Amino acid sequence: MGAILSAATALITAPTLFGFVIGLTGMPIAALIGLCYAPELLAQPAEARIPGSILGLATFLGTVFIAMLLAVSQSHGASPFEILEFGYLATIGLGIVSLLVGFPIVNLVAHWSVAIGRRLAPRAPILWVPSAAVLLAVAAGTLQVVFFALRVDGDLVVQASRLGQP
């Protein structure tokens, strides 16, 4: 449910580039968080709050995923250390955006996902096939994005690593 709602969020917020990227990144992150924490979240009473640690983990994973994807896509000719350094710097920069824009979106999508998941829980036996199809589509889309990032001939990482050198 989280992956579907993240996709919907990406479509709704497409005019704002930040919301679009956060929504698309949220699809694999929501699927992963859902696989790990959905049984725990759905078993809680309806009025129970989603733990901040889960929301923070989703925001952090999304930020790191975008930063590393950016670093890898711009790493033509860079060493692994330079890629990690650039990814770290990108994570810090993107972390500010994630806290201001991403965390509220994560919070909203998580609450809606849990609420809808609780409504659909009685029909869980018939939802295995659609759920598996969504998870396979998210996994295939994520792999496609990662492979595309690996094929981009960017050299921003190398340029950034040479800024401090004489």
C-alpha positions, 0 to 999 in steps of 0.5 A: 500500500505504501508503494502505491500511495508513494506513486500517487504522491509522485503523480500529484506532486509532479509539478513540484520537483521535490515532491515528485522525486520524494514520491518516486523514491518512496516507492521502494522504501515504502515497500521495504518498510512495509515488508519489515514493519507492516505486521507490527503496524497493522496489529496496533490499535487504530488510534496508535501512532506510528513510531517516529523511528519507523518514519525517521528510518524511511526518511533516512533510507530515502535520502541515502538512496537518492544521494547514492543514486546521484553519486553513482550516476555522476561517477564516470572515472571516479574511485569508490572513495570519491563516490562515497565522499560525494554521496556523503556530501549529497546526503547532507545536502539532500537531508535538509530537503528531506527534513523539510519536505520529505518527512511530512510526505513520509508521515502522510503516506505512512499514516494513509498506508496503515489506515488503508492496510487496516481496512484491507486486512480482513481480505488479506488472503485474496490480496497476496497476488496483487501485492506480489505484483506491486512488489515485483513492479517496484523491484523491477522499476528500482533495478531499472533506475539503478542500471540507468544511473550506472550508464550515465556518463557524468563526471561531477564526482571527479570534478568535485573531488578535484576542487580541493586539490592544487 
